[in-house]
Amino acid sequence: MNSKNSDGIEFEVEDEDIEESLNKTVYVPLDNNLELKEIVRKYFRLPASNPDEVKMQINDQQYDIIDIASEGIGIHLPLPGIFSAGKELNSLKLTVQGRIFKLHGEVVHISPCEHGNYLCGIKFIDQDEESERIISEYIKINRAKLFS
């Protein structure tokens, strides 16, 4: 095993190419012959800490944000049936530090989370370069604050 360092975090890796391993799907065998599928994320997700800086509106309905990445966003849903996995959302309005972006997205998953709410993961599709750049800059600045 080799020791690698990325963004101040040390990893033990078996193969030399850590970049290649960032996008792998890992299967973990369980005692009862089932497999737990773990997806390793390619992009850092910034936890939502200031609701005044980042807001999400879908079809004129405001949703609380769990986290944000340059390629997508996680929101709270009070009920599981509001959206379904695979559904395209054509009316996303994302506000980042006062700048409003009209985006399109796709629901990637809906998972139960704390207090009877649900986590809805949305991937941005057909995202323009400006919105991706602004979101990435916001994440980069706040990531540095988070880990300082």
N, C-alpha and C positions, 0 to 999 in steps of 0.2 A: 504494500500500500504506500502511496505517496501522499505527502502533506501539501495541500494547496491553500493559498490565501486569496480571498476575494472580498473586497469592501470591508477589510478588517475582520472577517470571519474565517477561521481556519477549518478546512474540510479534510477528511481522509477519503481518498478516492482510489479505486482499484485500477482504472485505466488512466492513461496519460491525458486524454482529451476531455477535460471537464466541460468545455463548451458544448460538446456533442451530448453529454449526459444531462444537460439542463432540460431538454425537451423529451426525455424518455418517459414512458409509462412504466411504473414499477408494480409488479404483482407480488403480494405478500401471502404466502400460504397460511391458512388458519388450521387449528386443530381438527375441525369437523369437515375437512376436505373442501371447504369453500375458499375463494380467493378474495382478498380485499384489494381493490384497484386504487392505487394512489397516483394522482397526476401531479407531476412536478411542474410548478409554474415557471414560465420564462420571464415574466415581468414582475417587478415589485409592486405590491398592493399597499397603498398608504391608508392606514385606518382613518376614518373620518373623525376629526376632533373638533372642528369648528363649522357648525352648520351655516354660518353666515358667509363662509368662503366658497363652499361648494354646495350646489343645490341641483336636484333632479326633478324634472316635471315630465310626466308621460301622459299624453292625452288630457292635458290641463289638470292633472292630479299630481300634487306634490308628494314625494316619497323620501323617507329618511335614508341617508346614505350610510352604509357600513364601511365600505372602502372604495378606493378608486385606483385604477392603473391607466397607463397611457392607452391601452387597448380595450378597456372595459370598466364596469362599475358593479358594485354589489349594493343592493338596496333591501330594506325591510319591507316585507309584505305582511299585513295583518291576517290574511287568509291565503290558503294555498291555491285556490282556483282563479285568482285574478289574471294570471298569465300561465302559459304552459311552455315547457321546454320545446325549443324549435320555432316558437312564434316570432315573426318579424315585427319589430316595433318601428313605425315610420314617423312617429311624432315625439321624439326625445328632445327635451330642451335642457341642456346642461349649462349651469352658470358656474364659472370658475373665477373667483375674485372680481366679480362684477361684469365679466365678459360672458356673453350668451352665445352658445353654439347650438345650432339645430342639427341633430344627428339621427342616424338610423342605427338600429341595433337588432340583435337576436338574443332571445332568452336561451342561455346555455344550460342552466339548471335551476331548480327550486329545491331547497333543503330546509328541514326544520331547524330552528335555532332557539335561543333562550326566550323565556316568557311567552311561549305559544306563538311567536312570530315565525316568519319564514324568510330565509335568505334567497334572494333572486339574483343570480349572476347574469349580467348582460354584456355581450361582446359587441363593441362598436364595429359596424360594417360600413364600407365606403367612406371612411373618415378622411376629411381633408387634411392637408399638411399643417395648416395653421392651428387647427384645434388640437392635433396630436402634439405639436410643438409646445403650445401653451400648457396643456395638461402635463406633458413630460417635465417642463420647467417647474411647474407648481410642485409636482411630486419630488423632483430632485432637491429643491430648496427645503421642503418640509421633511423629507427623509433625513437630510443633514441635521435639522433641528431635533428630530425624533431620537437620533442616535448620538447626540452630543451631550 
